[in-house]
Amino acid sequence: MVYDALVWSSLHGLVVGDRTVKRAGTVPGVGMVHAPFALLPMSFPESHWQQACELTPIFNELVDRVSLDWKFLQEALSRTKKVDSFTSRLLDIHSKMQEMNKKEEIRLGLHRSDYMLDEQTKLLLQIELNTISSSFPGLSCLVTELHRSLLNHYGKHLGLDSKRIPGNSAVTQFAEALAQAWKEYNNPRALVMFVVQTEERNMYDQHWLSTAMKERYPFESFQRAPMFFPQLYNTHDVTTIRKTLAEIDAEGKLLPDGTLTVGGQPVAVIYFRAGYAPTDYPSESEWRARLIMEQSSAVKCPSISYHLAGTKKIQQELAKPNVLERFLENKDDIAKLRKCFAGLWSLDDSNIIKEAIERPEVFVMKPQREGGGNNIYGDDVRETLLRLQKEGTEEDAAYILMQRIFPNVSPTFLMREGICYKDHAISELGIYGAYLRNKEKVIINDQCGHLMRTKVSSSNEGGVAAGFAVLDSIYLT
């Protein structure tokens, strides 16, 4: 099975850049290695899977509503702004757009809401909602197909049925949403621009989206269309380019009518796969690029307001009593969202601080960061809280406290760099969602496939690209 899985991954593009090869993050086809993956799918209750899927359109709409409330975003993040320079710079751009009275008529969100199933309460609880650079729509589909392929061959021996693995159309649906936004922009000469990091080992996940926009596969799952039969494809025929923030600063121009050109070519849609972390802005050049894009008429995925709506602090604010009612009218929808909220607190709650110092193992401390590797766990929670109390600064506003979720631990086979490891692991389910609106008309509000990430149970962090987890799929029970 291990051998077959490695062959399948190589033939089907389930790959990332090899971190040991210098040019692997910049030159396609150089230094490729299979993406880390689980050898077999992870069991997951079908009822909770359905619950997560049903939540997606509600979360999509919530992000859109929150993004429109300039005052709420600015006030909720005002304390964080004083102590977190990255959030402060994002808020400054947000304020400039308000001063310009900038209206985003075409609004595109490609989101991913991440959940864990708490073993003790059997509740599906949200970890976070990603509104920028929701990664792995391409590779997650491939892992689903890999597991189906393995179970078609080995399922009888294992007592597993490949039909229990749900289909995953994340890449085609994300590509469809990007292509539809391009159509709404209504300039056939314009491009879709991927904003990327200077060295991107996960470029192949992104290239799957570009390919799907150029050559749309008419099949339920895009891998079913053999790459050797181009006559089977329907085509969007959307041209994509890849640019770093520094390149956009150097080549970008804002025309009087609001059109953004990069290298002389008009841009219809800007899709961010970078720009979510302070390390993406090493100089003023990158911030200039972010501002010029925001000022333009191009469709931003995400806009600055969508980006801010996905921050940890906003997640914590939305969990407060009566806040969801500010944005949503449907009481059933509000109840569904509340049911999946874990405990979330700001650090100005002295009772919670006292409890977290006494029992740090049941809390996670989170800064306003994306991309994995940033959270604080265990005794480090106590030490950080005591340090913040002693210093008496406002640095506590840069963090939130969250209830720690304890999912089921199960034995798993993890594949990394061609080697199979057996270990005890836990999993996190991500559900992709797409939202597209032009003025008052909602064009897309859908659940768009899923991502399962599995990590060794002794690891606190969960990012695949950050090296903590492997890609997985779901086996419905």
Salt bridges, closest charged atoms under 4 A:
GLU46 OE1 - ARG164 NH2 3.10
GLU61 OE2 - ARG65 NH2 2.55
ASP64 OD1 - ARG107 NE 2.76
ASP64 OD2 - ARG437 NH2 2.93
ASP69 OD2 - ARG326 NE 2.98
GLU75 OE2 - LYS71 NZ 3.95
ASP84 OD2 - ARG369 NH1 3.05
ASP92 OD1 - LYS81 NZ 3.00
GLU104 OE2 - LYS102 NZ 3.27
GLU104 OE2 - LYS300 NZ 3.14
ASP114 OD1 - ARG112 NE 2.82
ASP114 OD2 - ARG453 NH2 2.87
GLU119 OE2 - LYS122 NZ 3.03
GLU128 OE1 - LYS312 NZ 3.08
GLU145 OE2 - ARG148 NH1 3.38
GLU145 OE1 - ARG224 NE 3.63
GLU176 OE1 - ARG216 NH1 3.20
GLU176 OE1 - HIS236 NE2 3.49
ASP205 OD2 - ARG273 NH2 2.61
GLU220 OE1 - ARG224 NH1 3.80
ASP237 OD1 - LYS214 NZ 3.34
ASP249 OD2 - ARG288 NH2 2.91
GLU251 OE1 - LYS243 NZ 2.96
GLU284 OE1 - ARG89 NH2 2.94
GLU317 OE2 - LYS313 NZ 3.63
GLU317 OE2 - LYS320 NZ 3.17
GLU325 OE1 - ARG338 NH2 3.01
GLU329 OE2 - ARG65 NH1 3.14
GLU355 OE2 - ARG359 NH1 3.75
GLU358 OE2 - LYS354 NZ 3.16
GLU370 OE2 - LYS312 NZ 3.31
ASP379 OD1 - ARG382 NH1 3.28
GLU391 OE1 - ARG387 NH1 3.14
GLU395 OE1 - ARG387 NH1 3.27
ASP396 OD1 - ARG79 NH2 3.02
GLU428 OE2 - ARG453 NH2 2.87
